[in-house]
Amino acid sequence: MKRLSLLNKLIFALNLLVVFFLLIACAIPYLRADFFSFLSFLSLSVPFLAIINFLFFLYWLLLGKRQLVPSLIVLLLGYFIFDTFVKIDLGGNEQDEGDLKVMTYNVRGFNVWHHQDIPNTMEKIKALIRKEDPDVLCFQEVGYDMDPHFMDYPYHYLKKIHTGHKVHLGLFSKYPIINAETIHFPNSINNGSYADIVVREDTIRVYNVHMQSLGVTPGSGNVRSKPVDFLYNKLNRRFKNQLQQAKMVEANMAGSPYPKILCGDFNNTQFSSTYHILKGDMADTFIEKGKGLGRTYDLFGVPFRIDFIFADQSLEIKSHKNFDEKLSDHFPVTASFSLKH
């Protein structure tokens, strides 16, 4: 650093600090999740940390300085070892007529509370569903008064819970549902569910989960008016709840007699312990067949991937698709599968 000015020395020190934070954030899934739950803050910040590191890399590159190396290394590690921000799929998606197509979507009550200036939200969502024509729909935040006779889906699991102010889930299917249950998350408005669906001669268990909401909306009054230690403690409790819930779903999936598909809003990223507990040895459809950023949620204009579809190894992933239609605070995700016989 002898040839650096004082200003560039300070910039490089800040650069190394951001590099360190990104390394820790990417390592979180491999640490003891219960002990390091507070580090989940960093898992949510990975997209921001990656962008900042990329800007540092460009800065040193334009100056022709070797100080670009730390940011370059951590970005390469983040891409090739820990996970991917951008997926380049050269093989393409190959969906056949007999494949099972699944959509997961946090619909935010179909905008019944007018959080967004989107008229006729329900009809626009229905139009999107008609166009995509999924066989199974996994909705989160469907609201309290959703009609169980939704579109042309003859089978559904839409259990309304009248205690605990639960956020309701809805699962709709073109194929018969022979069994379905709710996974009740304790001390939480969130919950999970599953349905055993007979698809021709096979039975598949589809999970629909909505993991613990963080309860903090950046820029809103519930953030600006609260002290930092209050927000920290609140988020730390919520992250611990997510880990407890993930372990509940993991235990339930371990007892499934059928091949599994897991869908839902995780309220956390692919760099979190929650993601890695739920994923287990299943395949992430975005990693297998996705393209681009895989964005399912925007925060301050930065793309986040917090809605996922996973599948058992006994299911062949044929396609994955992300959408740009802004009809909720989340974006839908679809994937298609065929059974490996």
C-alpha positions in Angstrom: 0.0 0.0 0.0 3.1 2.3 -0.2 2.0 3.8 -3.5 -1.6 4.5 -2.4 -2.7 7.9 -1.3 -4.1 8.3 2.2 -7.6 8.4 0.7 -7.0 5.2 -1.2 -5.6 3.5 1.9 -8.9 4.3 3.7 -10.9 3.1 0.7 -8.9 -0.1 0.7 -9.4 -0.7 4.4 -13.2 -0.3 3.9 -12.9 -2.6 0.9 -11.3 -5.3 3.1 -14.1 -4.9 5.7 -16.8 -5.5 3.0 -14.8 -8.5 1.7 -14.7 -9.9 5.2 -18.5 -9.4 5.7 -19.3 -11.1 2.4 -17.1 -14.1 3.3 -18.8 -14.5 6.7 -22.3 -14.1 5.1 -21.5 -16.8 2.5 -20.2 -19.1 5.3 -23.3 -18.8 7.5 -25.0 -22.0 6.3 -21.9 -23.9 7.3 -21.8 -22.6 10.9 -23.9 -23.7 13.9 -27.2 -22.1 12.9 -28.6 -21.9 16.4 -25.5 -20.3 17.9 -24.9 -17.8 15.1 -28.6 -16.9 14.3 -27.8 -13.2 14.6 -25.5 -13.5 11.6 -28.5 -14.1 9.5 -28.6 -10.3 9.1 -25.6 -10.7 6.9 -27.3 -13.4 4.7 -29.9 -10.9 3.8 -27.3 -8.3 2.9 -25.4 -10.6 0.4 -26.7 -8.9 -2.7 -25.7 -5.5 -1.3 -22.3 -6.7 -0.3 -21.8 -8.3 -3.7 -22.7 -5.1 -5.5 -20.4 -3.0 -3.2 -17.5 -5.5 -3.8 -18.1 -5.3 -7.5 -17.9 -1.5 -7.4 -14.6 -1.7 -5.4 -13.3 -4.2 -8.0 -14.1 -1.7 -10.8 -12.6 1.2 -8.9 -9.2 -0.6 -8.5 -9.4 -2.0 -12.1 -9.8 1.6 -13.5 -6.8 2.7 -11.4 -4.8 -0.3 -12.5 -4.1 -1.3 -8.9 -3.6 -4.8 -7.5 -5.9 -4.0 -4.6 -8.7 -5.4 -6.9 -7.6 -8.9 -5.9 -9.6 -9.3 -2.6 -12.9 -8.3 -4.1 -12.3 -10.4 -7.2 -11.5 -13.5 -5.1 -14.5 -13.1 -2.9 -16.8 -12.6 -5.9 -15.4 -15.7 -7.6 -15.8 -17.7 -4.4 -19.3 -16.5 -4.0 -20.2 -17.5 -7.6 -18.4 -20.8 -8.0 -18.4 -22.2 -4.4 -21.0 -20.8 -2.2 -23.9 -20.2 -4.6 -24.9 -18.2 -7.6 -26.3 -14.7 -8.1 -26.6 -15.1 -11.9 -27.4 -18.4 -13.6 -26.4 -18.9 -17.2 -28.3 -21.9 -18.7 -27.0 -22.9 -22.1 -29.1 -26.0 -22.2 -32.5 -24.3 -22.1 -35.8 -25.5 -20.7 -37.5 -28.5 -22.1 -41.1 -28.9 -20.9 -43.0 -31.9 -22.3 -46.8 -32.2 -22.4 -46.9 -34.8 -19.6 -44.8 -32.9 -17.2 -46.1 -31.6 -13.8 -46.0 -27.8 -13.7 -46.0 -26.1 -10.3 -46.3 -22.4 -9.5 -45.5 -20.7 -6.1 -46.6 -17.2 -5.5 -47.0 -14.9 -2.5 -50.1 -13.0 -3.7 -50.3 -10.6 -0.7 -54.0 -11.0 -0.3 -54.6 -10.3 -4.0 -54.1 -6.6 -3.1 -57.4 -6.5 -1.2 -55.8 -4.0 1.2 -54.6 -1.8 -1.7 -50.9 -1.9 -0.7 -50.1 -1.3 -4.4 -51.8 0.9 -7.0 -52.8 -2.1 -9.2 -56.5 -2.2 -10.2 -58.2 -5.5 -10.8 -55.2 -7.4 -9.2 -57.2 -10.7 -8.9 -58.2 -10.7 -12.5 -54.6 -9.9 -13.7 -53.3 -12.8 -11.6 -55.9 -15.1 -13.0 -54.9 -14.0 -16.5 -51.2 -14.9 -15.7 -52.2 -18.3 -14.4 -54.4 -19.0 -17.4 -51.4 -18.2 -19.6 -48.9 -20.3 -17.7 -51.4 -23.1 -16.9 -49.7 -24.7 -13.9 -51.0 -28.0 -12.6 -50.4 -27.1 -9.0 -50.6 -23.7 -7.4 -49.0 -22.9 -4.1 -50.2 -19.5 -2.8 -49.0 -17.7 0.3 -50.9 -14.8 1.9 -54.2 -15.6 0.2 -56.3 -13.6 2.7 -59.1 -14.7 4.9 -62.0 -14.7 2.4 -60.5 -16.5 -0.6 -63.0 -18.6 -2.6 -61.9 -22.2 -2.5 -63.4 -22.7 -5.9 -60.6 -20.9 -7.7 -60.6 -20.9 -11.4 -60.7 -24.3 -13.0 -58.8 -26.2 -10.2 -61.2 -28.9 -8.9 -59.0 -29.8 -5.9 -57.7 -27.6 -3.1 -56.4 -27.4 0.4 -57.4 -24.0 1.9 -57.7 -24.4 5.6 -58.8 -21.3 7.4 -57.3 -20.9 10.9 -59.3 -18.6 13.1 -56.9 -18.3 16.0 -53.5 -16.6 16.1 -54.1 -14.3 13.2 -52.5 -16.8 10.9 -51.5 -15.8 7.3 -53.3 -18.3 5.2 -51.9 -20.6 2.6 -53.8 -22.0 -0.5 -52.9 -25.1 -2.5 -54.9 -25.8 -5.7 -54.5 -28.8 -8.0 -55.8 -30.2 -11.2 -55.0 -33.6 -9.8 -56.8 -35.3 -6.9 -55.6 -34.5 -3.4 -55.8 -37.7 -1.2 -54.4 -36.2 2.0 -53.4 -32.8 3.3 -52.2 -31.3 6.6 -51.2 -28.0 8.1 -47.8 -27.7 9.8 -48.5 -25.3 12.6 -45.5 -23.1 13.5 -45.7 -22.1 17.2 -45.8 -18.5 18.3 -46.0 -17.3 14.7 -48.5 -15.9 12.2 -46.8 -18.1 9.6 -47.3 -21.7 8.9 -46.7 -24.5 6.4 -48.8 -27.2 4.7 -48.5 -30.2 2.4 -50.8 -32.2 0.1 -50.4 -35.7 -1.3 -51.4 -35.4 -5.0 -52.1 -38.3 -7.3 -50.6 -37.5 -10.6 -51.7 -40.2 -13.0 -50.2 -43.4 -11.6 -47.8 -41.6 -9.1 -48.3 -39.8 -5.8 -46.3 -36.7 -5.0 -46.2 -34.7 -1.8 -46.2 -31.0 -2.4 -45.2 -28.7 0.5 -46.3 -25.1 0.6 -44.5 -23.0 3.3 -44.4 -19.4 4.4 -41.5 -19.0 6.8 -41.4 -16.5 9.6 -42.0 -13.0 8.4 -39.4 -10.5 9.7 -42.0 -7.9 10.5 -39.7 -5.0 9.5 -40.4 -2.9 6.4 -37.5 -0.6 5.5 -38.6 3.0 5.3 -41.8 2.4 7.2 -42.8 3.9 10.6 -42.1 0.6 12.4 -38.4 1.0 11.5 -37.9 4.8 11.8 -39.5 5.1 15.2 -37.7 2.2 16.9 -34.3 2.1 18.5 -31.6 0.0 16.9 -31.4 -2.5 19.8 -35.1 -3.1 19.6 -35.0 -3.8 15.9 -31.9 -6.1 16.4 -33.6 -8.1 19.1 -36.8 -8.4 17.1 -35.0 -9.6 14.0 -32.8 -12.0 15.9 -35.9 -13.6 17.4 -37.5 -13.9 14.0 -34.4 -15.5 12.5 -34.4 -18.1 15.4 -38.1 -18.7 14.6 -37.2 -19.4 11.0 -34.6 -21.9 12.0 -37.1 -23.7 14.3 -39.7 -23.7 11.6 -37.2 -25.0 9.0 -36.3 -27.9 11.3 -40.1 -28.7 11.8 -40.6 -28.9 8.0 -37.3 -30.9 7.6 -38.6 -33.5 10.1 -41.9 -33.7 8.4 -40.3 -34.2 5.0 -38.1 -36.9 6.4 -41.3 -39.0 7.1 -42.8 -38.5 3.7 -43.6 -41.8 1.9 -43.7 -40.0 -1.5 -41.4 -37.9 -3.7 -41.4 -34.3 -2.5 -41.7 -30.9 -4.0 -41.2 -27.9 -1.6 -42.5 -24.5 -2.6 -42.8 -21.2 -0.7 -41.8 -17.8 0.5 -38.8 -18.3 2.8 -38.4 -14.7 3.8 -34.6 -15.3 3.5 -32.1 -15.8 0.8 -30.2 -18.8 -0.6 -27.3 -17.8 1.7 -29.2 -18.5 4.9 -29.3 -21.5 7.2 -33.1 -21.6 6.6 -32.5 -22.2 2.9 -29.9 -24.9 3.4 -31.9 -26.8 6.1 -35.0 -26.9 3.9 -33.2 -27.7 0.8 -31.3 -30.6 2.3 -30.4 -33.0 -0.6 -33.1 -31.7 -2.8 -32.4 -29.7 -6.0 -33.1 -26.0 -6.4 -35.0 -25.6 -9.7 -33.3 -22.2 -10.3 -29.9 -23.6 -9.9 -30.8 -26.5 -12.2 -32.7 -24.7 -15.0 -33.0 -21.0 -14.1 -31.6 -18.0 -16.0 -30.5 -14.6 -15.0 -30.8 -13.2 -11.5 -33.8 -15.4 -10.3 -35.3 -12.3 -8.6 -38.5 -12.9 -6.7 -38.5 -9.8 -4.5 -37.1 -6.3 -4.8 -35.7 -4.3 -1.9 -34.5 -0.7 -2.7 -34.2 -1.8 -6.3 -31.9 -4.7 -5.4 -33.1 -8.2 -6.6 -33.5 -10.9 -3.9 -34.3 -14.5 -4.3 -36.5 -15.5 -1.4 -39.1 -17.7 -3.1 -38.1 -21.2 -4.0 -39.1 -24.5 -5.5 -37.1 -27.6 -4.5 -37.5 -31.2 -5.8 -36.5 -34.7 -4.8 -33.8 -36.4 -6.7 -36.4 -38.8 -8.0 -38.0 -36.0 -10.0 -36.4 -34.7 -13.1 -36.4 -30.9 -13.3 -37.4 -29.9 -16.8 -37.9 -26.1 -16.6 -37.7 -23.1 -14.3 -39.2 -19.6 -14.9 -39.1 -16.3 -13.1 -41.5 -13.4 -14.0 -41.5 -9.7 -14.2 -45.2 -9.1 -13.6 -45.5 -6.8 -10.6 -48.9 -7.9 -9.2 -47.7 -8.3 -5.6 -44.6 -7.4 -3.6 -43.3 -10.8 -4.7 -42.9 -12.3 -8.2 -44.2 -15.8 -9.0 -42.0 -18.8 -9.8 -42.8 -21.9 -11.9 -41.0 -25.1 -12.5 -41.9 -28.3 -14.3 -41.0 -31.9 -13.5 -41.2 -35.5 -14.8 -40.8 -38.6 -12.7 -37.6 -40.6 -13.2 -38.7 -44.2 -13.9 
